[in-house]
Structures are given as structure tokens and as C-alpha cells.
Amino acid sequence: MFGKRSGATERLTPTVRQTPAAQAQTDTTTSPVAAPMRQTQVEREPSPRSSEYYNTKSTIFAALVEVLEVSRIAALEPSVAREEIRDVVGEIIAIKNIVLSMNEQEDLLEDICNDMLGFGPLEPLLMRDDIADIMVNGATRTFIEVSGKIQLTNIRFRDNAQLMNVCQRIVSQVGRRVDESSPICDARLLDGSRVNVIAPPLAIDGPALTIRKFKKDKLTLDQITKWGAISPEGAEILKIIGRVRCNVLISGGTGSGKTTLLNCMTNYIDHDERVITCEDAAELQLQQPHVVRLETRPPSIEGTGAITMRELVKNCLRMRPERIIVGEVRGPEAFDLLQAMNTGHDGSMGTLHANSPREALSRLESMITMGGYALPARTIREMVCSSVDVIIQAQRLRDGSRRITHITEVLGMEGDVVTTQDIILYDIIGEDANGKLIGRHRSTGIGRPRFWERARYYGEESRLAAALDAADQPS
């Protein structure tokens, strides 16, 4: 009976048994993903749902799982699978005499299809391109970040078991696992969005899922310039830095836009260069035709087979790279990246967590020391000076906006101190009536940066001179 289809013309339409009073009552409680709302779900999130709705959904879902082979449904084309699920859900509603309006039926069908074919209640949020982060704190509380501000949503899961199933479905797509024996997992969605899961018993109130979403359209320096993240003259200098193969570190705090900026910088890598990327979870979106993407591997259940970032970076040197890009430098691989930068792999790039360019240099030194290298501090600093050309500082301000606050050159050593010079700085001037910070990018007056000769070698001298001159002009 269940799941049989005798053709499109005989598809069963769900039967709704309602009294006029019940109809009036149910029509006043519109579900969050009703047909009119589905057309605008990229702009607004679902409204709250009652516990009765979730009880009804649980009843129907349990009956559906009994009569449908989930693995077979998941293997079908989404449109075919959705139609088959619609048929069976309609029959279940009719047989169990469940009272639902047509809008509620459509909402219920949408939710069940998302549960079986997608990522459950997260689907409406994943479709929105204005969300930067999704933070699920157990089954009942889901937060999002929009325009730099965190908001509580009305999204909730049936229970922690459903949330855990969604987490396992996400990480299994990239060959990883999360369970009680391995409760921490870094993974990614197929579009490169970064995923972190921490499950019980480490997460006391239920699984905690964090998704750093990537926009569907890859951002460019020109776009972030329009948003005020950098001045047009500063953007031109960044383009030249990427073009002339300066070794670049992008520094910043969590959520400051380091990876986005790294993606923007890679647009100016020549298409005939061989680029190798190393990441914990592959999220960079390089557009060049000759890119090799490498990803670390966590240990197996037995605790063996792990491949660390340092092993990836060391292996890169045997792959004839022209540029090495490390998604995030956070450990002893810093030593190997500096070695690569200093041995003919000009134009290599990486990101690290630090609050200023000066702090980024200290962090590099600390990470190399953590690797167990018994090197004098001066030797490490000399290695940093000879390897890193430019540090770009990204920062998320208190109003939620993201700005590039420093473009800084590493010059050399004076005694035991690394010397730097700022080329572009961002000054906060004030605050408008809406609480938005007002600022401006300004030149420090440097007429000939250290990479001037490199720019001349690549034929970018005149562009660099024009950008520096324009940056010197008062805005």
C-alpha cells in the first residue's frame, strides 16, 4: 500500500478531515515554511512552531521510516524522492486522520524531506546568502550571524538525537566521523563552508554545531572595496603584492575575514603557476587551473593514520610547487612554511590568529618554538625576516564590520628586534547615529616600500607608484 505509485495521474492527494471550526483555527497558525514564505526564505527565518507540531511530525516521520527504505530514497533524484515521500506522507495523514491545513501539510512535507534528504531544520538557513555563521547549541537554540551581529532564531530540532544525525550526515560527506569515541570533528560542506562539531559527553547540553558559511559567489577585492573594507588605493597595492609574488601572512582574530581575504588575494596569481594548498578542512576556492588541494586527516578509531598539517607542508616541497598556500598556520608547520618561503617558493601565503602585525611575528616565533626546535631566538627572527615580506591585518570591529587595518612590511633586524613599516593604516574617526563606526584608510607616506624592486622586476613599478601617490592624497 505505502510507497506504491501507479503514475502521475493517480498520485494520492492527502485527505484533510476538518470541521469548519478546526479549519478556522488551523488557518490562523501558519507554519514557517509555507508556500508564500518559501519564496522569501532567503530573507527571513521560520516562525516558532508548537510542541504539537513536533509531536505530529515525529508520529508521521516514524511511520514513514517504517514503510520506506531510507537508503533507497536517498539514492534517488531529489525531485523523484520528494514526490515519493509526498505520496506516502499523504497516505499516512489520511489513515491516521491527522487534522492539518494544506499550508501545514506543505510545511510538514518540506521538513520531512529536509530531514531525509538534506540537513533537516538547517536547510532554510543554508539557503540564505546573508548569513555568515550558523551556531547550534543543542536541539532548541540556534543562532546566526548577520551583518556582523549574532541573532537567536526560531529554528529547533526535534531532539538531540536528530541534531546528532544531522552532524553525522554532514561530516560523513567528507569521510570523517563524530560520535562518543571521537566527539570533536572539523569538516566542511561541499561548497567549502567550514564545519565544527563537538558532541556529548564533551558538550553537556547536546551537540554543538558551528558552520562558517561561504557565499555562493566568490568575493573579490573590488567587492570588499565597495563595502569599505579597504580603500581603492589599498586594494590596488594588495593586487600588486599578490601579482609580484610577495610572501604574505594574513593576520586577524576569529571571524575577521582572513580566509575571505586570502581567497581574494589568490585571484592575482598567474594562471600558469602551480599552486598547492594545505588545509585542515578544504575551504579555499582558488580559480586557477593548476591547483592541488591537500587536506589533513584525523586519526582512525585505533588512533593511527593521522596526517598532520606539518606533514602536508613538508610533502608540498616534493611536488614542484610554485606557490604554497596554508589555510591556517597554527603549529610547528610554521617552520616548514618559512623554509618554503625562503627556498624559492616566492608568493606563498598563509593565515594565522593575531591581533596586530607585531603580535603575528611573535606568534610565528612561538609556534616554531612549540615544534621543539632548539634554535636561538635571533636565528628564528632572522628566518622570519628573510621569509615574510608583507603582513596584512584584518579585524572585525565592534559594530560588526570587517576592515583591513594594516598593510605592513617586514624590513629586517635591528639588533634582536624585527623592524616593520606600515604602508596603509585604518583610523576610526567616530560613530554615526546608527552605531556604525566611521573610519578611513590612510597612507603612512612610504614612497618606496621594500618590495619596490620586486614590483619593477614584474613590470608593476608604475602601477605601484600611482597607487602610493593616490593613497597619499587626502580623502
N, C-alpha and C positions, 0 to 999 in steps of 0.2 A: 504494500500500500504506500508506505512512505518512500519518497525519493524517486518514484517512477514518473517518467514524463512520456506522454503519448503524442507530443507535438505541441507547437506553439499555440495552435488554436484551442487546445484542450487544457492549457495550463490552468491549474486551480487558482481561483482568486479567493483570498482569505474571507471567511464569513464573519461578519461583525454582528453580534446579538446584543442590542441595546434598547433600553426603554428611552422615551423622549427625555426623561429627567436625567438618565445616565449620560445620554448624548450631550445634553447641555453642560453637564458637569465636566465630562472629559474634554469637551471643546475648549474649556477655559484653562486647561492645563496643557499648554502646548509643549512638546518635547524640544530639546535643544537643537536637534539636527533635522528639524522638519524641512519639508521641501523648500519653502521660501528661504530658510536660513542656510540651507546647504549651498545656495548660490552665493552667499556672502560669508561663508565660513572663514575666508582668508582675512576678514575684517573683525570678526567678533567671535567670542568663545561661547560654548553652550551654557544655557542657564541651568540652575540647580535641578536635580532630579530627586524624587521622593524615594524613600526606602521601599515603598510598594512597587515602584517601577523596577528597582533592582531585584526584588523578590520574584516579580513576574518574569524578568529577563532570565534569572537563574533557573526557574522552572522550565522555561522554553528551551534554554540552552542545554540543560541536562537531557531533556527528551530528544533534542536534535542530535547530540553526540551519540545517543544510543542507537539511532537509526541510520546515521550517516557515517561513512568511513572517512575520517578526517584527512588521512594521508592522501586518499584519492581525490578529495575535494581540493586540497592544497595544490595538487599537481595539475589541475585544470586551468584553462584560461580564466582570468578574473571575471570576465563578463559571464562566461558559462557557469562558473562556480556560483556566482551571485544569483543567477536565475534558479539554479537547483536549490540553493538554500532558501530562496524566496518561496518556492513551491512547498517545501517541507514545513517551513515556519507557518505558512498559511494553513496547512492541514492541521498542525498542532494547535494553533489558535482556535480553529473550528471545533476540533474534537474535545479540547479541554474547556470549551465555552468561556474563553477569556474575553473580557469586555475591554476593547481598545478602539479609539477613534482611528481613522485612516492615517492621520498625521502621526499618531503614536505608533501605529504599526510600521510606518516607514522609518521612524526613528529606531525602533526596535530592530528592524531588519538591518539598518545601517550599522548599528552597534554590534550585532551578532556577526555580520560579515567582516567587520574590522577585527573582531576577536579571533575569527577563524582564519582570515586571510592576511591580516595586517598586524598592527601593533595596538589593537584594542582602542581604549579611550584616547590614546596619544595621537591617533590619525588626524583629527582636525587640527591639532597644534603643529604637527609635522608639515601640514599643507600650507601653513601660514608663513609667508616670507619675511614678515616684520618681526619675528621672534628670534632673539639671539641665543637664548638658553632656555631649556626646559628642566626643571628641578622637581623630581617626585620624591616626597618624603613620606613613604608609606602609602597605603592604599587610599587614604582620604584627603591628602593635602598635596596639591600640585601647584608649583609656582612657575612663572615665566618672566623673562626679562625682555621688555620692550622699550626702545629708546633709552637704554641705559638704566631703567628703573625696574625693580622687581615687583611683580603683582601676584596676588593669590587668585587662582582660577577656580571655576566650579567643576573642573574635571576630577573624577574619582574612579577608583577601580572597585570591582565587586568585593574583593578581599585581597589580602596579601598574597594568596596563592595565585590569583590571576596576574597580579603585578610581577610575581616571580616568573611566571610562564612567559610574559612579555619580555622580561630581561633575558631569559634563556634563549628566546627566539631571536633577539637582536644579536647577541654575542655569537650564537651558533652560525650566523651567516658568514662570519669571518674566521671560522674554525676555532673559536675559543669557548670556554665554558665557565659557568658560575653556579656554585652550589655550596653546601655546608663545608665540604672539604677544600674548596677553593673559592672563598667568599668575596674576593676582590678581583675585579676584571676591568681592564681597559680594552675597548673595542671601537668600532666605527660603524656607521651606517653605510649603505652602498654609495651614497653621494659624498662620502668623506666626513660627514659630521662626527664629531668626537663623542664617545660614549664612555661613561664610567659607572660601574655598578658595585655597590657594597651591600652584601646580603647578610641576614642573620647567620650566626649568632653575633657577628660584629656590629650590625645595625640593629639596635634594640627594638625600635618601633616599626620594624618591617623593612623591606628592601629600599635602598636609596638609589635612585637612578638619576643621573645628570647627563644631559645631552647638550653639547655645544653645537648649535645648528650652523650650517653653511648656507649662504644664499644660493639660490638656483643659478643666478647669473654671477659669474666670477667678477669680483670688483677690480677696478683698475685705479692707477694713481690719479687719473683725471677725475674719476668719480669721487674719490675721497677728498680731492682738492675742492670740488664743488661744495662738499659738506663742511669745509673749513678745517679738516684735519691737518692740512699743510698748505702753505701759500703756493701760488703758481710758480714762483721763482724757486722755492724749496723743492717742489715736485720735479722741476727741471734738473736741479742738482742731483736728486735721487736717481733720476733716469740715467744721468751721465755716470754716476757711481756704479750702477748696475751694468752699464754698457762697457765701461773701461776696465772691468774685472777687478775692482777693489774687493778685498776680503772684508766682509760685513758681518757684524753681530747686531741683532735687533734685540734690544733690552726692554723690559717692561714688567708690570705686575700682571696678576691673573685677570683675564678679560680686558686687557688694554688694547688688543688688536695686533699682537705680534705676528701671529700666523697669517692673518689677513694681509698685513704689510709685507711679509715675506713672499706671499703669493704675488702681490703687486710688483715687487722688485724682480721676480723671476721673468716677468714679461719682457725684460730688456736683455735677456740672454739670447745670443745669436742662435738661430735655428740649426746651425751646423755644428754646435758644440754637444759633446756627450756629457749628460748630466746624470748624476746618481744621487738619489735621495735616501736618507736613513731616518726612520721614524718609529716611535713606539706603536702608534696606530696611524696608518697611512691616511693623511688628510690633505696633503698638499695637492694642488690642482694645476700642475705645470702644463703649458700648452705646446711646448717644444716637441718635435717629432722623435728626438733621440733621448728618451728619459728611461732610466732603470729605477724602479721603485722597490725599496727594501723595507722590511718590517721586522721588528723584534718578535721573538716567540717566548711565551711564558713556559715554565716547567710543566711536565706532564704530572699525572696523579702520583707517580712514583718519585717526583721531584727531580727528574732528569730531562735533558733535552732542551734546556733553556738557551736561547741565543740573545745575548745582551747587545746594547747599542754599541759598546766598545768593539765587540767582535764584528759588527756590521761595518763600522767605520774603518777598522783595520783591513777588512776584506775589500772595501772600496778601492784601496790603493793598488790592488792586484787586477782591477777591472778596467784599467786605462781610462780613468775619468778625466775630464777637463774641468769640471766643477763638482764639488761635493756639497750637498745641502743637508744639514742635520735639522730635523724638525724642532727638536728642543735639546739643548745641552744641559744635562743635569747631574753628571757624574764624571768618572775617570775618562770617558770618551773625549773630554775637553782636550786632554793631552794629545790624543791621536788627531783630532781636528786641527789643532795648531800645527802639528807636524805636517799635515797635508797642506795647509795654507802656506807653509814655509818651504815646501819642496816641489814647487812647480804647479800647484793646483790653484792658481790665482782665480779670484772671483767666487770662492767658496763662501757659503752663508750659513748662519745658524741663529737660533733664538735662545735666550736664557732669561730667567727671572731676576730682575734687579730694579731698583728704584731710581737709579741715575747711572750715567756712563761711568763715573768713577767707581760706583759700587759694582758695576758689571765687571770691571777689571779685577776687583778684589774677589768677586765670586769665581772668576776663572782661576785665579791663583788657588783659592780654597779647594775647588773641585780637583785640580791637578794634585794637590797635596793629599786629598782624600784617597786618591788612587794608589797611594803607597810609594810614590816616587820620592826618594831621598835626595832631592835637589835643593841647593841653596835658593833662598827667596829671590835673590838678584838674578840668578840664572832663569828662573821661571818668568820673571818680569821682562827680561831681555827677549825671551821666546815670544811672549805676548806682543811686545813692541814690534818685533820683526814679522809677526804673522798677521795681526789685525790692523786694518787700515782705517775703518770707519765704524763707529758705534751710533746706531740710531735708537733714540729713546722714545717709546710710545707710552702714553699714560691715559687712564680713564679718570676724568675729572669728577668732582663731587656732584655735578649736575647730570652725570651720565654720559656726557660727550667724550669722544676719544680724540686725542690730539698727539701729533708728533712734536715733542717738546725740545728735543736736541738732535742736531746733526753734528757729531763730534769726531774729530780726527785724533788718532793716536800718533804722537810725534816721535817719541823716543824716551831716553832716560836722562835724568839729571841727578847724578849720584845714585841713590837707591830708589828714586821716585820716578814713576811713569808720568810723562808730561803729555797733556792733551790740549787741543784748542777747539772751541766751539765755532761752528760756521753759521748755523741758524739756531735761534732760541725762540721759545714761545713765552710771551709775557701775558699774565692775566691783568686786565685793566680794571674790570669792575663786574657788575652783575645787573641784568635788566629786571624789569618789573615781574617777569615770569620765573625768576630764579635761575635763568641761564647765564653762564659766565661769558663775559666779553673779553676777548684777548686778541693778540696779533703776533704774527711771526716776524722776527726782525733779524737782519744780518748783524754779525758782530764786527763787520768791516774787514774781514780777512780777504785780501785781494788775490793771493796766490796760495791756495791750500797745498798741502803736501803732495796730493795726487795730481798736481798740475802737469808734471812731466808725463805721467801715465795718460792723462787726457790728450796731451799733444801727440803721444805715440799712436793713439787710436783715432786721431783726427777730430777730437771733440773740444779742442782748445778754444775755438771761437764761441761755441755754444756755452761752455763753462764760463768764459769771461762775460758773455752777455747776461747769463743768469745771475752771476755775482754782482754785476753792475745794477741789474734791475732790483735785486734784493737790497742794495744799499739805498735805493730811493725811498723816501718817507712815504708811507701809505696814506 
